[in-house]
Amino acid sequence: MKQELLEAIKAKHEAKVLEARANINVYERSVGIGEHPDLVGAVEDQVKTYAESMEIIDAVTELLNYEQESF
């Protein structure tokens, strides 16, 4: 059960990483510029989401590895 919860958290944040990457790619194109007058702020928000999610993924991966080594 604990492993399933950790895997769910990891999957959630992997999706957030993919979403942030996709959003940054859109903002790099002219299509995204018209909708966001503060383009730097919008990209910064996506970078923060990306960084936070990567940190959580790393932590969960470490916990999952620790759980496997404990048995």
KESETOR-473834 format. One record per atom (N, C-alpha, C): residue number from 1; residue in one letter; x, y, z. Coordinates in steps of 0.05 Angstrom, whole numbers, plus 5000, padded with zeros to 4 digits. Layout:
<pts>
+-----+------+------+------+------+
! pos ! code !   px !   py !   pz !
+-----+------+------+------+------+
! NUM !    A !    X !    Y !    Z !
...
+-----+------+------+------+------+
</pts>
This chain:
<pts>
+-----+------+------+------+------+
! pos ! code !   px !   py !   pz !
+-----+------+------+------+------+
!   1 !    M ! 5016 ! 4976 ! 5000 !
!   1 !    M ! 5000 ! 5000 ! 5000 !
!   1 !    M ! 5017 ! 5025 ! 5000 !
!   2 !    K ! 5038 ! 5026 ! 5017 !
!   2 !    K ! 5055 ! 5050 ! 5018 !
!   2 !    K ! 5069 ! 5054 ! 4992 !
!   3 !    Q ! 5078 ! 5032 ! 4979 !
!   3 !    Q ! 5091 ! 5034 ! 4953 !
!   3 !    Q ! 5072 ! 5046 ! 4932 !
!   4 !    E ! 5046 ! 5037 ! 4933 !
!   4 !    E ! 5027 ! 5047 ! 4914 !
!   4 !    E ! 5022 ! 5077 ! 4917 !
!   5 !    L ! 5022 ! 5087 ! 4942 !
!   5 !    L ! 5018 ! 5115 ! 4947 !
!   5 !    L ! 5042 ! 5131 ! 4937 !
!   6 !    L ! 5066 ! 5121 ! 4942 !
!   6 !    L ! 5090 ! 5135 ! 4932 !
!   6 !    L ! 5091 ! 5135 ! 4901 !
!   7 !    E ! 5083 ! 5113 ! 4889 !
!   7 !    E ! 5083 ! 5111 ! 4860 !
!   7 !    E ! 5062 ! 5131 ! 4848 !
!   8 !    A ! 5039 ! 5134 ! 4862 !
!   8 !    A ! 5019 ! 5153 ! 4853 !
!   8 !    A ! 5030 ! 5182 ! 4855 !
!   9 !    I ! 5043 ! 5188 ! 4877 !
!   9 !    I ! 5055 ! 5215 ! 4880 !
!   9 !    I ! 5076 ! 5220 ! 4858 !
!  10 !    K ! 5092 ! 5200 ! 4852 !
!  10 !    K ! 5113 ! 5202 ! 4832 !
!  10 !    K ! 5100 ! 5207 ! 4804 !
!  11 !    A ! 5079 ! 5192 ! 4798 !
!  11 !    A ! 5066 ! 5194 ! 4772 !
!  11 !    A ! 5053 ! 5222 ! 4769 !
!  12 !    K ! 5041 ! 5232 ! 4791 !
!  12 !    K ! 5029 ! 5258 ! 4791 !
!  12 !    K ! 5049 ! 5280 ! 4784 !
!  13 !    H ! 5073 ! 5278 ! 4796 !
!  13 !    H ! 5093 ! 5299 ! 4791 !
!  13 !    H ! 5108 ! 5295 ! 4765 !
!  14 !    E ! 5109 ! 5270 ! 4755 !
!  14 !    E ! 5119 ! 5266 ! 4728 !
!  14 !    E ! 5101 ! 5279 ! 4707 !
!  15 !    A ! 5075 ! 5278 ! 4712 !
!  15 !    A ! 5056 ! 5292 ! 4694 !
!  15 !    A ! 5060 ! 5322 ! 4696 !
!  16 !    K ! 5065 ! 5333 ! 4720 !
!  16 !    K ! 5069 ! 5361 ! 4723 !
!  16 !    K ! 5095 ! 5370 ! 4708 !
!  17 !    V ! 5115 ! 5353 ! 4709 !
!  17 !    V ! 5140 ! 5360 ! 4695 !
!  17 !    V ! 5135 ! 5361 ! 4665 !
!  18 !    L ! 5120 ! 5342 ! 4654 !
!  18 !    L ! 5114 ! 5342 ! 4626 !
!  18 !    L ! 5097 ! 5366 ! 4618 !
!  19 !    E ! 5078 ! 5373 ! 4636 !
!  19 !    E ! 5061 ! 5396 ! 4631 !
!  19 !    E ! 5077 ! 5422 ! 4631 !
!  20 !    A ! 5095 ! 5425 ! 4649 !
!  20 !    A ! 5112 ! 5449 ! 4651 !
!  20 !    A ! 5130 ! 5451 ! 4626 !
!  21 !    R ! 5141 ! 5429 ! 4618 !
!  21 !    R ! 5158 ! 5429 ! 4593 !
!  21 !    R ! 5141 ! 5438 ! 4569 !
!  22 !    A ! 5118 ! 5427 ! 4567 !
!  22 !    A ! 5100 ! 5433 ! 4544 !
!  22 !    A ! 5093 ! 5463 ! 4545 !
!  23 !    N ! 5086 ! 5473 ! 4568 !
!  23 !    N ! 5079 ! 5501 ! 4570 !
!  23 !    N ! 5102 ! 5519 ! 4563 !
!  24 !    I ! 5126 ! 5513 ! 4572 !
!  24 !    I ! 5150 ! 5529 ! 4566 !
!  24 !    I ! 5154 ! 5529 ! 4535 !
!  25 !    N ! 5151 ! 5505 ! 4523 !
!  25 !    N ! 5154 ! 5504 ! 4494 !
!  25 !    N ! 5134 ! 5522 ! 4479 !
!  26 !    V ! 5109 ! 5523 ! 4489 !
!  26 !    V ! 5089 ! 5540 ! 4477 !
!  26 !    V ! 5096 ! 5569 ! 4481 !
!  27 !    Y ! 5105 ! 5576 ! 4505 !
!  27 !    Y ! 5113 ! 5604 ! 4510 !
!  27 !    Y ! 5136 ! 5613 ! 4493 !
!  28 !    E ! 5153 ! 5595 ! 4484 !
!  28 !    E ! 5175 ! 5602 ! 4467 !
!  28 !    E ! 5166 ! 5609 ! 4439 !
!  29 !    R ! 5143 ! 5601 ! 4432 !
!  29 !    R ! 5132 ! 5607 ! 4405 !
!  29 !    R ! 5114 ! 5632 ! 4406 !
!  30 !    S ! 5110 ! 5644 ! 4385 !
!  30 !    S ! 5094 ! 5669 ! 4384 !
!  30 !    S ! 5065 ! 5664 ! 4392 !
!  31 !    V ! 5055 ! 5640 ! 4391 !
!  31 !    V ! 5027 ! 5634 ! 4398 !
!  31 !    V ! 5022 ! 5641 ! 4427 !
!  32 !    G ! 5041 ! 5635 ! 4444 !
!  32 !    G ! 5037 ! 5640 ! 4473 !
!  32 !    G ! 5041 ! 5668 ! 4482 !
!  33 !    I ! 5054 ! 5685 ! 4466 !
!  33 !    I ! 5061 ! 5712 ! 4475 !
!  33 !    I ! 5037 ! 5730 ! 4478 !
!  34 !    G ! 5018 ! 5729 ! 4460 !
!  34 !    G ! 4995 ! 5746 ! 4461 !
!  34 !    G ! 4978 ! 5742 ! 4485 !
!  35 !    E ! 4977 ! 5719 ! 4496 !
!  35 !    E ! 4960 ! 5712 ! 4519 !
!  35 !    E ! 4974 ! 5719 ! 4545 !
!  36 !    H ! 4999 ! 5724 ! 4546 !
!  36 !    H ! 5014 ! 5728 ! 4570 !
!  36 !    H ! 5032 ! 5753 ! 4568 !
!  37 !    P ! 5021 ! 5776 ! 4577 !
!  37 !    P ! 5038 ! 5800 ! 4575 !
!  37 !    P ! 5063 ! 5798 ! 4592 !
!  38 !    D ! 5062 ! 5783 ! 4614 !
!  38 !    D ! 5086 ! 5778 ! 4631 !
!  38 !    D ! 5097 ! 5751 ! 4624 !
!  39 !    L ! 5109 ! 5749 ! 4601 !
!  39 !    L ! 5120 ! 5723 ! 4591 !
!  39 !    L ! 5141 ! 5712 ! 4610 !
!  40 !    V ! 5159 ! 5729 ! 4619 !
!  40 !    V ! 5180 ! 5720 ! 4637 !
!  40 !    V ! 5168 ! 5708 ! 4663 !
!  41 !    G ! 5148 ! 5721 ! 4674 !
!  41 !    G ! 5135 ! 5711 ! 4698 !
!  41 !    G ! 5121 ! 5685 ! 4693 !
!  42 !    A ! 5108 ! 5682 ! 4670 !
!  42 !    A ! 5094 ! 5657 ! 4663 !
!  42 !    A ! 5114 ! 5634 ! 4660 !
!  43 !    V ! 5137 ! 5639 ! 4647 !
!  43 !    V ! 5157 ! 5618 ! 4644 !
!  43 !    V ! 5169 ! 5612 ! 4671 !
!  44 !    E ! 5174 ! 5632 ! 4687 !
!  44 !    E ! 5185 ! 5628 ! 4714 !
!  44 !    E ! 5167 ! 5610 ! 4731 !
!  45 !    D ! 5141 ! 5614 ! 4729 !
!  45 !    D ! 5122 ! 5597 ! 4744 !
!  45 !    D ! 5125 ! 5568 ! 4735 !
!  46 !    Q ! 5128 ! 5564 ! 4709 !
!  46 !    Q ! 5131 ! 5537 ! 4698 !
!  46 !    Q ! 5157 ! 5524 ! 4707 !
!  47 !    V ! 5178 ! 5540 ! 4708 !
!  47 !    V ! 5204 ! 5530 ! 4717 !
!  47 !    V ! 5202 ! 5522 ! 4747 !
!  48 !    K ! 5188 ! 5538 ! 4763 !
!  48 !    K ! 5184 ! 5531 ! 4791 !
!  48 !    K ! 5169 ! 5505 ! 4794 !
!  49 !    T ! 5148 ! 5502 ! 4778 !
!  49 !    T ! 5132 ! 5477 ! 4779 !
!  49 !    T ! 5150 ! 5454 ! 4772 !
!  50 !    Y ! 5166 ! 5457 ! 4750 !
!  50 !    Y ! 5184 ! 5437 ! 4741 !
!  50 !    Y ! 5204 ! 5429 ! 4763 !
!  51 !    A ! 5217 ! 5449 ! 4775 !
!  51 !    A ! 5237 ! 5444 ! 4795 !
!  51 !    A ! 5226 ! 5431 ! 4820 !
!  52 !    E ! 5203 ! 5440 ! 4829 !
!  52 !    E ! 5190 ! 5429 ! 4853 !
!  52 !    E ! 5182 ! 5400 ! 4848 !
!  53 !    S ! 5171 ! 5395 ! 4824 !
!  53 !    S ! 5163 ! 5367 ! 4818 !
!  53 !    S ! 5187 ! 5349 ! 4815 !
!  54 !    M ! 5208 ! 5358 ! 4803 !
!  54 !    M ! 5232 ! 5342 ! 4800 !
!  54 !    M ! 5244 ! 5335 ! 4828 !
!  55 !    E ! 5243 ! 5354 ! 4846 !
!  55 !    E ! 5252 ! 5349 ! 4874 !
!  55 !    E ! 5235 ! 5328 ! 4887 !
!  56 !    I ! 5209 ! 5329 ! 4884 !
!  56 !    I ! 5191 ! 5309 ! 4895 !
!  56 !    I ! 5196 ! 5282 ! 4883 !
!  57 !    I ! 5199 ! 5281 ! 4856 !
!  57 !    I ! 5204 ! 5256 ! 4843 !
!  57 !    I ! 5230 ! 5243 ! 4854 !
!  58 !    D ! 5251 ! 5259 ! 4857 !
!  58 !    D ! 5276 ! 5249 ! 4868 !
!  58 !    D ! 5272 ! 5238 ! 4896 !
!  59 !    A ! 5257 ! 5252 ! 4912 !
!  59 !    A ! 5253 ! 5243 ! 4940 !
!  59 !    A ! 5237 ! 5217 ! 4941 !
!  60 !    V ! 5216 ! 5216 ! 4925 !
!  60 !    V ! 5200 ! 5192 ! 4924 !
!  60 !    V ! 5216 ! 5168 ! 4913 !
!  61 !    T ! 5232 ! 5172 ! 4893 !
!  61 !    T ! 5249 ! 5151 ! 4882 !
!  61 !    T ! 5268 ! 5141 ! 4904 !
!  62 !    E ! 5279 ! 5159 ! 4919 !
!  62 !    E ! 5297 ! 5152 ! 4941 !
!  62 !    E ! 5282 ! 5135 ! 4962 !
!  63 !    L ! 5258 ! 5144 ! 4969 !
!  63 !    L ! 5242 ! 5128 ! 4988 !
!  63 !    L ! 5235 ! 5101 ! 4977 !
!  64 !    L ! 5227 ! 5099 ! 4952 !
!  64 !    L ! 5221 ! 5073 ! 4940 !
!  64 !    L ! 5245 ! 5055 ! 4940 !
!  65 !    N ! 5268 ! 5065 ! 4934 !
!  65 !    N ! 5293 ! 5049 ! 4935 !
!  65 !    N ! 5299 ! 5040 ! 4963 !
!  66 !    Y ! 5295 ! 5058 ! 4982 !
!  66 !    Y ! 5300 ! 5051 ! 5010 !
!  66 !    Y ! 5281 ! 5029 ! 5019 !
!  67 !    E ! 5256 ! 5030 ! 5011 !
!  67 !    E ! 5236 ! 5010 ! 5018 !
!  67 !    E ! 5244 ! 4983 ! 5006 !
!  68 !    Q ! 5254 ! 4982 ! 4982 !
!  68 !    Q ! 5263 ! 4957 ! 4969 !
!  68 !    Q ! 5287 ! 4946 ! 4983 !
!  69 !    E ! 5306 ! 4963 ! 4991 !
!  69 !    E ! 5330 ! 4953 ! 5005 !
!  69 !    E ! 5325 ! 4943 ! 5033 !
!  70 !    S ! 5303 ! 4952 ! 5045 !
!  70 !    S ! 5296 ! 4944 ! 5073 !
!  70 !    S ! 5286 ! 4916 ! 5075 !
!  71 !    F ! 5277 ! 4905 ! 5052 !
!  71 !    F ! 5266 ! 4877 ! 5053 !
!  71 !    F ! 5287 ! 4857 ! 5049 !
+-----+------+------+------+------+
</pts>
